[in-house]
Amino acid sequence: MSKQSTSYPKEKINILFLENISDKAVQHFKNNGYTNVKKLSGALSEDELIAAVKNVHLLGIRSKTQITEKVLEAATKLQAIGCFCIGVNQVNLKAATKRGVAVFNAPYSNTRSVAELVIALSVLLIRKIVDKNKAAHEGIWQKDAKGSFELRGKTLGIIGYGNIGSQVSVLAEAFGMKVNFYDVETKLPLGNASQGKSLKELVATSDVISLHVPETAQTKNLVNKSLIKNFKPGSILINYARGEVVDLKALSVALKEGLISGAAIDVFPWEPEKNGDRFETPLQGLSNVILTPHIGGSTEEAQQNIGEDVSAKLFNYLERGITTGSHTVPPISLPPVEGGHRILHIHKNVPGVLSAINTQLSNHNINILGQYLKTNDEIGYVVLDVDKKLSNQALELLKQVKETIKVRMLY
């Protein structure tokens, strides 16, 4: 492919990265000629975001920044949002879809980081290292084997057998653990893992229970007082998934009563906005409990991988119109075009729009060299390759098509 130039001058493209996103992302764009790249270390409030995004074309965030409908209303030039993390629940996807804003994330980039930590936590908790470490720091010598066990031969119950859950499964098996999992969908087990039929059965037979589910209406307080009653006595709970999944008050009671022997929690229903802020949870001060500040995927390797992955998706959409991996604009992987200009058209998904596009261009004798269409329930995404000499006219005609949301000359 011959090197293409974007129709919009690169020095006029504004890119904003929040929450201390990896410098790999910043460099990706600067190395490709984009000079207006701004990086901030923290998240912004809704009002701060509304003021900040008015002239922004690409926005990069992590898990703290909330992209509400009001923010999207203010972001009139916004083409895409990159979520430099696993999830996209911090973005109002319905509002983004309605406005034709592509939303990308990195669903696999920190999988290994989380999986390794879950296994490490399992070792620490089952050996009661947390309590022994605390005692040693306080000058108390506690050399005994009571209540300390090996992982080998124990049963790991995984709730949610997705990218991370399945990776934990593989690592656990290498430790000699028996692995059972529960998922709302039928999944292909890796190694010798087996899929359980019910959640109650899983927790009743597991020595260590690890959560790897998304935050939805169905998973909110999934681990509650009722389910905890079914836990195997002396079992361990690890939640490095989402904060709303566990009822922390019920977990606190179970730990105090000795029903559960330990827990590791990384995500919470409420989390501070920035480092140094005051943090409180019902689990503070409890024996054999590890609390971490949402750092399950926070390794240098993971942040680098996420930075490279999401910035590449944003770049490919900005310069090539490729929407593979988008949660809002229908995914299209596009071949290059030679001898033409490419126009991107996002519209409401109603009957007759494609016909109207073709009629507009045909009536003005504009030949279509290539055309690609993909739709979802809300919007349609059409990519048109047209004759260079007539591309500006075609762009203006496409803006007039009824139900148009966004139209952009790519090159």
C-alpha positions, 0 to 999 in steps of 0.5 A: 500500500502506498502511504496515505495522508489523512485529509485532516491535518495531523497537527489539528488532531487533538488527543487526550490521555487520562489516568497516566496511560502508558507512554507507549500510547503517547509515542505511538501517535507522536511517532506518526506525526500527531503533535497535539497529544496531552497526557494527564496523570489522574481522572477528571470529574464530569464537569472537568471532562465536559470542559476538556473534551470540547475539541478532542478527537481521540480520548484515552481513559482507564477505569476511573474516568466515567464517560457519561451522556453529558460528556459525550454531548459536549464532545462534538469532535470526538471520533473514538474512545480508548479504554486502556483496560479490560472493561468498558463499563465506565463508558455509556456505550448506548450514548456513544453508539448513538453518536457514532463514537467508536469505543475500544479496549484491551480485553486480553493484555493484562490477563497474565498479570492477574492470573499470576497474582491470583495464584500467588495470593492463594499460596499466601492465604492458604499458608496464613503468611499474612498473619505471620508477616504481621506478627513478625513486623510486630516483633512476635515469632510465630513458627508453626504449621497449624492451619497452613496447607499446600495448594497441591491436591486442593480444589480451586473453584473459578467463577467465570471462565473467560480470558483470565479465569481460564488462564488461572485454571492452567496455572493452578493445574501446574500447582497440582490443584483440581480445577472446577469452574462455573460459567453461565455459558458452556465453555471448553475446559482447559487441561483437566478442569471441569465445568460445574452445574451450579454455583452452590455446588462449586463453592461447597466443594472448593478450597479456594474460590476465585471470581472472574466475572463482569459487573452486570445486574446479574453479578451484583452481590453475586457472593452474598450472605446466602451464597456464603452459607454454602461455602466449604468451611475454611475456604478462601475467597479471591475477588480480582474481578469487579467491586460490586460482585461481593457483599463486603459486609457479609464477607466481613461477618463470615471472616469474623465467624471463621466460616471463611479462613481468608480473603484477597480483595482488589476491587471495591464498590467505592474506590478513591479517585487518586493515590493518597485519598482516604479509603475504607472497607469493612474488611480492614483489620481482619486476620488473613485478609489481603487488600490491594488498591485495584492493581490486579493487572498493574504490571509494567508488562501489562501496561505496556501491552495495553498501551500498544494494543489500544493505541493501535486500535485508535490509530487504525480507526483514525487513519484507516477506518478499521473498527475491529474490536469496537464496542459501538461502531460495527466492526469492519476490517478494511483493505487499502484503496488505490487510486481513490479517496475513502469516506466513512459514513455512520448513520442510524440503522433504518431501512433505505439509508444505503439506497439513499447514499448510492442514489445521491452519488449516482445522481451526480455521476460519482462512481463508487470504487468500493463499498463496505457496510456493517450494522448493529441494532443502533447504527450502520457503518458504511465505508466508500471508496470514490474517485479522487476528483469527486471526493469532496463533492461526495463528502458534501452529498453524504452529509445531506443523507437523512439519518446521517450521524457522522461522515468523515473523509479519511484520505 
